Every structure is written in structure tokens, then in C-alpha cells.
């Protein structure tokens, strides 16, 4: 039976069937055991890139008391003006918490031409009613405005691991299809996308959760360097 502890295998195999991935050599390679966490936290994972993807991050965080956090983050390159996929799977014993979404970043609205894409995601989600008997709402109303209409936030037990893995695989496949059929921007549209991202980037160091978490583990300088390298290729 598929285990949510191995969700990154599902991610890499599923995405790899549609997109050719190349590994990225990080400035600070995995695995790492942050000194600030007294060596009790183990960070491991892999990072990839492709023709159209800036980053595919598969990162696993192992904490004391048998907590494992599997994070997946897929960011297309700027010139394709696409949303990002984020997935957090938290495993504690037989319990799981899953946060899955494909959404715009930097306050950008969904593109009208992507309406069919998001409608398809909602249809996929609606095919798994057994996963949503215990819905959750993370981060309060403010953070909820960032999520798309297709966001999935739920708690399950390990007997539903296979179903949750299949849901994630279906979202990945739908996202890969969107990426493969999208052409790059040019001219004023590309310039506007670049300007919007530069404004967004200025807020990342202070507000992005990934950056904040790395600051806690590695200090301000080391944390910012790691987060920007892992998630943004900077």
C-alpha cells in the first residue's frame, strides 16, 4: 500500500512521465541537521529544474516525536506566467494532515484563460469525498485568500494514504498538462510579469513562510540564502 511518507516518489514518478527533470546542485546540499535545532531536526530532499520549471522541490523534514513533514513545491519559470503547486503532508503516527493547492503568488489573480484548468481541479477534488470528512482551515482568513478555489485541506488516517496519494497524483498530472501546453510571454506582457515578480521578491525575505522557517533553523543570513536557492534559484 502507498504510504504518505513516500509521497515524493509519487511526485517524481508522476511528473517525470510528462516533464523531463534535471537535478539541481544546491549551495547547501541535503541532508542537513541544523545546529540551532541541536541536530534533532533532519532536513533531506531533492531539487529539480526543467525547460519550463524553475524549481521542483521535494523536501522531507523529520522532527522528534515521530513527526515527518513532506513538502512539495513546483514553480514554473517566470516567462510562462503560471501558478505554483504546493503540497504539505504532515505525518504523526497514523494521522495525516494534507494541504494541497495550485495557486497564483504575489497577489496575482487567476488568469481568465485558466478557468477550465481550475474547474477540472475542482472536479478531481470532488471525486474524493472520503478525504474531506475532516476538513481543516489553516492560517486564518488572511492566508486563505491566497489559496485557489481548488485548495484541499484535510486530516485523514493512514488507511486513506493510497486515496490521498492518488488525489495528489491527479493534481500533478493536470498541472503538468497545463505547463506543457503553455507558451512563454513576450514583449510588454513579459515585462509586466518581470516587474510584478521583482515587487513580490522584495517581500519574500520578510513574509515568505519558507524563508522564515529557514531563518529559525540557520540564522538570518544562512536561512535567507538557503530558502532563496532552494525555492527561487537565487
Helices and strands as residue ranges (DSSP letters): G 4-6, H 7-16, E 22-23, G 35-37, E 42-49, E 53-63, E 67-76, G 78-80, E 84-92, E 95-103, G 112-114, H 115-126, G 129-132, H 140-144, E 152-157, G 158-160, H 161-181, H 187-207, H 209-232
